[in-house]
């Protein structure tokens, strides 16, 4: 079979690559089977390898300070918006970048709630220059699939990836666990639930916050059923959204209930003083979130992924030791340590 040639893409993340708002760019730098990422644009970030700047691991993806330089050096075909914003609006100044991309004949991909394809200015430029605009959330806006209960026929072990906050590493841990399990010879799949997962090319999933609520559970079940029918994976890692106790981004219950999970992992950031974007709301104690998740799912915590932001190496070491002693599960600084110990715990749930 001839491999699919991935189109060359640049990720525009002006002002945000070094912040949690750059999480779409971060996810695409770390992994994507849908695009060939050839550069990231952010004038506020240092020039260098985007992977090394992100997490110390070189990935051969340069950071550029301008669109013009990135275009000249990489010959891209696609322009991807790599930043998120509160309410999913187009970040300030990004309209100029989108217009620039379309004027240079680049297809545009956006995961925002604001649909670029429905903006007359952008739609007109796209038509004039023969470009496509893909609004990822729009793909799932009219997705209507009811819950059927057929999930009872699925033989995969299903693990929910939860967190104490948004933008804390739930998707990253999910991707890493799937890769780790596959390297061990296990058939594994990630069920994506957000727009970045779609951009990464995972074949099974839905964008939950783009859907009508009546069809959310059916969408999750449907993605799981499709994965089972297509691949028969031993393990499915279901990407979580938000947090069970987040007032602005509540999420997690839907994947536990609809996904009929067998266990869950939790991402926590001990050095984060307050919920992402909400200084008046302190971070919840992980024990509270774990207790709620156990009560709702009637399943056990499998492992904890530690987000080391704001912590020194010694503070990370102490935090891991404290969490392991308290919860009696493996705790790993995900992007530094990897996820081998959490994968070990998941394998214990497998039949063979």
C-alpha positions as CSV (number, residue, x, y, z in Angstrom):
1,X,0.0,0.0,0.0
2,X,1.3,3.4,-1.0
3,X,1.7,5.6,2.2
4,X,-0.3,8.8,2.3
5,X,1.8,11.8,1.7
6,X,1.2,14.3,4.5
7,X,1.0,17.9,3.4
8,X,3.5,20.4,4.8
9,X,2.0,22.6,7.4
10,X,3.1,25.5,9.6
11,X,1.6,26.2,13.0
12,X,0.8,29.8,13.9
13,X,1.0,30.3,17.6
14,X,1.9,34.0,18.0
15,X,2.5,35.0,21.7
16,X,1.3,31.7,22.9
17,X,3.8,28.9,22.3
18,X,5.4,29.3,25.7
19,X,2.0,29.4,27.5
20,X,-0.8,26.8,28.1
21,X,-2.8,28.5,25.4
22,X,-0.4,27.1,22.9
23,X,-1.6,23.5,23.6
24,X,-2.7,22.8,20.1
25,X,0.7,23.7,18.8
26,X,2.3,21.6,21.5
27,X,0.2,18.6,20.6
28,X,1.1,18.9,16.9
29,X,4.8,19.3,17.6
30,X,4.7,16.2,19.7
31,X,2.7,14.1,17.3
32,X,0.5,14.2,14.2
33,X,-0.2,11.6,11.6
34,X,-2.4,14.0,9.6
35,X,0.2,16.7,8.7
36,X,3.9,17.1,8.2
37,X,4.7,20.0,10.6
38,X,7.6,21.9,9.1
39,X,7.6,25.0,11.4
40,X,6.0,26.9,14.2
41,X,5.6,30.7,14.1
42,X,5.8,32.8,17.3
43,X,7.8,36.0,17.5
44,X,7.7,35.9,21.3
45,X,9.5,32.5,21.5
46,X,13.2,31.9,21.1
47,X,14.4,30.7,17.7
48,X,15.4,27.0,17.7
49,X,13.9,23.5,17.7
50,X,10.3,23.8,18.8
51,X,10.5,20.4,20.5
52,X,13.6,21.3,22.5
53,X,12.0,24.6,23.6
54,X,8.8,22.8,24.5
55,X,10.0,19.8,26.5
56,X,13.7,19.4,25.8
57,X,13.3,16.8,23.1
58,X,14.4,17.8,19.6
59,X,11.9,17.0,16.8
60,X,13.4,18.9,13.9
61,X,10.7,21.5,13.7
62,X,12.1,25.0,13.7
63,X,10.5,28.0,15.4
64,X,10.2,31.1,13.3
65,X,9.7,34.7,14.3
66,X,7.5,35.6,11.2
67,X,5.2,34.0,8.7
68,X,7.2,35.4,5.9
69,X,10.4,33.6,7.1
70,X,8.5,30.4,7.8
71,X,6.9,30.5,4.3
72,X,10.2,31.2,2.6
73,X,12.1,28.5,4.4
74,X,9.6,25.6,4.5
75,X,7.3,25.9,1.5
76,X,4.2,25.0,3.4
77,X,0.8,24.1,1.9
78,X,-1.3,24.5,5.1
79,X,-1.6,27.1,7.8
80,X,-2.8,25.8,11.2
81,X,-4.0,28.0,14.1
82,X,-2.0,26.6,17.0
83,X,-3.4,28.7,19.9
84,X,-6.6,28.4,21.9
85,X,-8.6,31.2,23.5
86,X,-11.3,31.7,26.0
87,X,-14.6,31.2,24.2
88,X,-12.8,29.9,21.1
89,X,-12.7,33.4,19.5
90,X,-10.0,34.3,17.0
91,X,-7.1,35.7,19.0
92,X,-6.2,39.4,18.6
93,X,-4.2,39.9,15.4
94,X,-4.7,36.4,14.1
95,X,-7.1,37.7,11.5
96,X,-4.2,39.3,9.7
97,X,-2.2,36.1,9.8
98,X,-5.2,34.1,8.4
99,X,-5.6,36.7,5.6
100,X,-1.9,36.5,4.8
101,X,-2.0,32.7,4.6
102,X,-5.0,32.7,2.3
103,X,-3.4,35.5,0.1
104,X,-0.4,33.2,-0.3
105,X,-2.5,30.2,-1.4
106,X,-2.3,28.2,1.9
107,X,-5.2,26.1,3.1
108,X,-6.2,27.1,6.6
109,X,-7.1,24.8,9.5
110,X,-8.7,26.1,12.7
111,X,-10.0,24.4,15.8
112,X,-11.7,27.5,17.2
113,X,-15.4,27.9,17.9
114,X,-15.3,30.9,15.6
115,X,-15.8,29.4,12.1
116,X,-13.4,31.1,9.7
117,X,-15.3,29.5,6.7
118,X,-18.3,31.5,7.7
119,X,-16.5,34.8,7.8
120,X,-17.2,36.5,4.4
121,X,-13.8,38.1,4.2
122,X,-11.9,34.8,4.7
123,X,-14.4,32.8,2.6
124,X,-14.0,35.3,-0.3
125,X,-10.2,35.1,-0.1
126,X,-10.3,31.3,0.0
127,X,-12.5,31.2,-3.1
128,X,-10.4,33.7,-5.0
129,X,-7.1,31.9,-4.3
130,X,-8.4,28.3,-4.5
131,X,-7.8,27.5,-0.8
132,X,-9.7,25.3,1.6
133,X,-10.7,26.4,5.1
134,X,-11.3,23.6,7.6
135,X,-13.1,24.4,10.8
136,X,-12.6,21.3,12.8
137,X,-15.4,21.9,15.3
138,X,-17.7,22.6,12.4
139,X,-17.2,19.0,11.3
140,X,-18.9,17.8,14.4
141,X,-21.5,20.5,14.8
142,X,-24.3,18.4,13.3
143,X,-23.0,15.0,14.4
144,X,-26.0,13.1,15.6
145,X,-25.5,9.5,16.9
146,X,-27.6,8.2,19.8
147,X,-26.3,6.0,22.6
148,X,-27.3,2.4,21.9
149,X,-25.7,0.3,24.7
150,X,-23.8,-1.7,22.1
151,X,-20.6,-0.8,24.0
152,X,-21.3,-3.9,26.1
153,X,-20.0,-5.9,23.1
154,X,-16.7,-4.1,23.0
155,X,-13.8,-6.2,24.5
156,X,-11.3,-3.5,25.0
157,X,-10.0,-2.2,28.3
158,X,-11.0,1.4,28.4
159,X,-9.1,4.0,30.5
160,X,-10.2,7.5,31.0
161,X,-7.6,10.3,31.1
162,X,-8.8,12.8,33.6
163,X,-7.3,15.9,35.2
164,X,-7.5,18.4,38.0
165,X,-7.6,21.3,35.5
166,X,-7.8,22.1,31.9
167,X,-4.6,22.4,29.8
168,X,-2.8,20.1,32.2
169,X,-1.6,17.2,29.9
170,X,-4.6,14.8,29.5
171,X,-4.2,14.4,25.8
172,X,-0.4,14.3,26.0
173,X,-0.5,11.4,28.5
174,X,-3.1,9.6,26.4
175,X,-0.9,9.8,23.2
176,X,2.1,8.7,25.1
177,X,0.3,5.7,26.7
178,X,-0.9,4.5,23.3
179,X,2.6,4.7,21.9
180,X,4.1,3.0,24.9
181,X,1.5,0.1,24.7
182,X,2.0,-0.3,21.0
183,X,5.8,-0.5,21.5
184,X,5.1,-3.4,23.8
185,X,3.1,-5.2,21.1
186,X,-0.3,-4.3,22.5
187,X,-3.0,-3.1,20.2
188,X,-4.0,0.3,21.5
189,X,-6.0,3.3,20.3
190,X,-6.8,6.8,21.5
191,X,-10.4,8.0,21.4
192,X,-10.0,11.7,20.9
193,X,-12.5,14.2,22.3
194,X,-11.1,17.5,21.2
195,X,-10.1,19.3,18.1
196,X,-6.3,18.8,18.5
197,X,-6.8,15.0,18.6
198,X,-8.5,15.3,15.2
199,X,-5.6,17.4,13.9
200,X,-3.2,14.7,15.1
201,X,-4.9,12.2,12.9
202,X,-6.4,9.8,15.4
203,X,-9.2,8.0,13.4
204,X,-11.7,7.5,16.2
205,X,-13.3,10.2,18.2
206,X,-15.5,13.3,18.4
207,X,-15.1,16.9,19.4
208,X,-17.4,17.0,22.4
209,X,-17.7,20.8,22.9
210,X,-18.9,21.2,19.3
211,X,-21.8,18.8,19.7
212,X,-25.4,19.1,20.8
213,X,-25.5,17.6,24.4
214,X,-28.1,15.0,23.5
215,X,-25.6,13.3,21.2
216,X,-22.5,13.5,23.3
217,X,-22.8,10.1,24.9
218,X,-23.7,8.5,21.6
219,X,-20.7,10.2,20.0
220,X,-18.4,8.7,22.6
221,X,-19.9,5.3,22.4
222,X,-19.9,5.5,18.6
223,X,-16.2,6.3,18.5
224,X,-15.5,3.4,20.8
225,X,-17.6,1.0,18.6
226,X,-15.9,2.2,15.5
227,X,-12.5,1.6,17.0
228,X,-13.5,-1.9,18.1
229,X,-14.9,-2.8,14.7
230,X,-11.9,-1.3,12.8
231,X,-9.0,-2.4,15.0
232,X,-10.1,-4.6,17.9
233,X,-7.6,-2.8,20.3
234,X,-6.8,-4.4,23.6
235,X,-6.7,-1.0,25.2
236,X,-8.4,2.3,24.5
237,X,-7.3,5.5,26.1
238,X,-10.2,8.0,26.2
239,X,-9.0,11.6,26.2
240,X,-10.7,13.7,28.8
241,X,-11.7,17.4,28.7
242,X,-11.6,20.0,31.4
243,X,-12.0,18.7,34.9
244,X,-14.8,17.2,37.0
245,X,-14.7,20.2,39.3
246,X,-13.9,23.0,36.9
247,X,-16.6,25.7,36.9
248,X,-15.9,26.9,33.4
249,X,-14.6,23.7,31.8
250,X,-16.5,20.9,33.5
251,X,-15.8,17.5,31.9
252,X,-15.0,13.9,32.5
253,X,-18.3,12.5,33.6
254,X,-19.4,11.9,30.0
255,X,-16.5,9.8,29.1
256,X,-16.7,7.7,32.3
257,X,-20.4,7.1,31.9
258,X,-20.7,6.7,28.1
259,X,-17.3,5.0,27.9
260,X,-18.1,2.4,30.6
261,X,-14.4,2.6,31.7
262,X,-12.3,0.1,33.5
263,X,-10.1,2.6,35.2
264,X,-8.7,6.1,35.0
265,X,-5.5,8.1,35.2
266,X,-5.3,11.6,36.6
267,X,-3.1,14.5,35.5
268,X,-2.2,17.0,38.2
269,X,0.0,20.1,38.4
270,X,1.1,20.6,42.1
271,X,2.9,23.8,41.2
272,X,-0.1,25.5,39.6
273,X,-1.7,27.9,42.1
274,X,-5.1,28.3,40.5
275,X,-7.3,26.9,37.8
276,X,-6.1,27.8,34.3
277,X,-7.4,31.3,33.5
278,X,-9.2,31.7,36.8
279,X,-7.0,33.3,39.5
280,X,-10.0,33.3,42.0
281,X,-10.3,29.6,41.9
282,X,-7.5,27.6,43.7
283,X,-6.5,24.2,42.2
284,X,-8.5,21.4,43.7
285,X,-6.9,18.7,45.9
286,X,-6.3,15.7,43.7
287,X,-7.9,13.5,46.3
288,X,-11.2,15.3,45.9
289,X,-11.2,14.7,42.1
290,X,-10.1,11.0,42.6
291,X,-12.9,10.5,45.1
292,X,-15.5,11.9,42.8
293,X,-14.2,9.9,39.8
294,X,-14.2,6.7,41.9
295,X,-17.8,7.3,43.1
296,X,-19.0,8.1,39.6
297,X,-17.3,5.3,37.7
298,X,-17.0,2.6,40.4
299,X,-13.5,2.1,39.1
300,X,-10.0,2.6,40.4
301,X,-7.3,5.1,39.8
302,X,-4.5,3.5,37.7
303,X,-1.8,6.1,37.8
304,X,-1.0,9.8,38.1
305,X,0.7,12.0,35.5
306,X,2.5,15.0,37.0
307,X,2.7,18.3,35.2
308,X,5.9,19.8,36.4
309,X,5.2,23.5,35.6
310,X,6.4,25.9,38.2
311,X,8.4,23.2,40.1
312,X,12.2,22.6,40.5
313,X,13.6,19.1,39.9
314,X,13.7,18.6,43.7
315,X,10.1,19.8,44.1
316,X,9.0,17.4,41.4
317,X,10.8,14.5,43.2
318,X,9.1,15.4,46.5
319,X,5.7,15.8,44.8
320,X,6.0,12.4,43.1
321,X,7.0,10.7,46.4
322,X,4.1,12.4,48.3
323,X,1.5,11.5,45.7
324,X,2.7,7.8,45.5
325,X,2.6,7.5,49.2
326,X,-0.8,9.0,49.4
327,X,-2.6,7.2,46.5
328,X,-0.5,4.0,46.2
329,X,-0.3,4.2,42.4
330,X,2.6,5.0,40.0
331,X,3.3,8.7,39.6
332,X,5.3,9.9,36.6
333,X,6.4,13.4,35.4
334,X,4.9,12.5,32.0
335,X,7.0,14.4,29.5
336,X,10.2,13.8,31.4
337,X,9.9,10.2,32.8
338,X,7.6,8.8,30.2
339,X,4.6,6.6,31.0
340,X,6.1,3.1,31.4
341,X,4.9,2.6,35.0
342,X,1.4,3.7,34.2
343,X,1.4,1.4,31.2
344,X,2.5,-1.5,33.5
345,X,-0.5,-0.8,35.6
346,X,-2.8,-0.7,32.6
347,X,-1.4,-4.0,31.3
348,X,-2.4,-5.7,34.6
349,X,-6.0,-5.0,33.6
350,X,-5.6,-6.9,30.3
351,X,-6.5,-10.5,30.2
352,X,-3.2,-11.6,28.6
